[in-house]
């Protein structure tokens, strides 16, 4: 069986050895200097001023929405657009936090929201925010989407959990919006076992994210920020300050174990994304040529393509079902991410009046699947995948 992933970490044996030594010598394992060091390293790699490390990509999605509410960038009952083809915890925080979640269909050839699809929604709903998903390493015309958002004063947030390292028009995905979320789940580009992050250039937003991450406390803020908050609220810094809750928050903190692993893995990131890019072209190019079986997937607009899985959209459910059978016991496969969110039970329960009619997201939901793209795939394994998908 060719698995979606083979190892928990890149260079797993050496990483586990270093991790055991770290745990044995560590004075603390709750959030601390290793996590802060990772924030510095990852923000530098991504090319943004601030990185706030959290315990998962899903928590990152929740934290960014709560933080924007806390600083009054958005408010309850505002309309927020999101990619219909995405993961559940992209849409769920919008519903949970009292926003009006509006699904936006994707283009069949990029699997992503385009400026045209966004404009269709903007004509119907006064969006205050767009939570766009950069799906599986791809994007559509994200530069045009940003122009629309800027012109209409729509806050652009990117869910970049699946596209770490991808580049479009000279800019890394995750750097187009006010902020972006990332996942370091074991099956994604880089693993801290569980982990996630929000990156932004806004100091105000980063400060609030740190408050949201830790109960509403100020403990992980800079001393200057702490003093300003305590002075504003007339908090006694010698006694009450450590147990004052300044705004709505959760406990979304990662551990020093996650931070240490992240620090061992960041140095491999360029190697990881280069290998994934190479693998993609070896496997996807011959498979996508099967135009009688599969819809074409456009990627020539991308400067650099980094994904953890290769999507296939079949031209019928019959072809998809045949592929599932061919892969049984040979290649591990999945539906394309979480599929069409409007067809998921949680969505129909809470937003039953909102529908996408004859959507591309629905077609991809019914007829799509993906197989893994990890740095440890051998040429033999990739050849076998190509054989199964082209025979």
C-alpha positions, 0 to 999 in steps of 0.5 A, a space after each residue: 500500500 502506498 500511503 499518503 505519508 510514510 513518516 511523522 517527520 522529515 528525517 524522522 530517525 534523527 528528529 526523534 533522537 533529538 526530541 528524546 534528548 530535548 524532553 529529557 533535558 527540558 525544564 518546562 514543556 508548556 508554551 515557552 521559548 521553543 515555541 517563540 523561537 519557532 514563531 521567529 523562524 517560521 515568520 522569516 521563512 514565510 516572509 511576514 512580520 508576525 507568526 502566532 503558533 497554535 495547537 492546530 490549523 483548525 485552532 488557527 482558523 478559530 483564533 483569527 475569526 475571534 481576534 478580528 471580532 475582538 478588535 472590531 474588524 468584523 462584527 456579529 451578523 456580518 456576511 463572510 464569504 468562504 470557499 465552498 470546497 474546503 475543510 470543515 473548520 474553515 466554515 465552522 468558526 464563522 457559524 459558531 461565532 455568529 457570522 453569516 457564512 456564505 459559500 462561494 463556488 470554485 472553478 473546476 480547472 483550479 479547484 479554487 475561488 476566482 475573481 469571477 465567482 467572488 463578484 457573483 457573490 458580492 452582487 448578492 451579499 455585502 461581504 465584510 470578509 473573505 476567508 479563502 482557501 488556497 486548496 491543495 497548493 493551487 490558487 486562482 487569480 488571487 491578485 485580482 481577488 485582492 484588488 476586489 477586496 481592497 476596492 470593496 473594503 473586504 478583509 481578505 484572510 487566506 486559509 493556507 493550510 494546504 499550500 505551504 510554499 506555493 508561489 503565485 505571481 512572485 508572492 508566496 500564497 498566504 501573503 496576499 491577505 491581512 493574515 493567513 492560517 497554516 497547519 503543521 498536522 502530521 499529514 501536511 507539508 511540515 509536521 509538528 505532530 499537531 500544530 498551526 499558525 497565523 501569519 500577519 504583518 499587523 502588530 495589532 492583530 498579532 497581539 490580539 491573536 496571542 491574547 485569544 490563544 491563551 484565555 484572554 491573558 497578556 502573558 505572552 505579550 511583550 513587556 511594553 504591550 503588557 504595561 499598556 494593557 494593564 495601565 488601560 484597565 488599571 490592573 495591579 501588575 504585582 498580583 492580579 495581572 497574571 489572572 486578568 482576562 482582557 478579551 474573549 479567548 480560548 486555550 489554543 496553546 501548543 507545547 514546547 514539544 511542538 515548538 522543538 519539533 518545528 525548529 528541527 523541521 523548518 530547516 528542511 522546508 525548502 527541501 520538502 517543498 522542492 521534492 513535492 513540486 518535483 513529485 507532482 510533475 512526475 505524477 500529475 502530468 501523465 495522469 492529467 493527459 487522460 482527458 477522456 477520464 479526467 477534467 483538466 487541472 490548471 497549474 501553469 499560472 503558478 510560479 511554484 507548486 507545493 502540495 501534499 496531495 494530487 487531486 483528480 476530478 473524474 468525468 463521471 461517478 462511474 470512473 471515480 468508483 472504478 478508480 477507488 476499486 483499482 486503488 483498494 489495497 494499493 494506493 491510499 486515497 481520500 475525497 478532495 479535502 472535505 468536499 462541498 461544505 454545503 453538503 455536509 450535515 453540520 452545514 445543512 443543519 445550521 444553514 439549511 436555507 443556503 444552497 449552491 445550485 449545480 456547483 463545481 464544488 458539488 461535482 468535485 465532491 461527487 467525482 473527485 479524490 486525491 492521492 498523497 504526495 510526500 517527499 519519501 515517495 520512490 520512483 517505483 511508487 510514483 510509476 505505480 501510481 501513474 500506471 493505476 491512474 492511466 491504465 
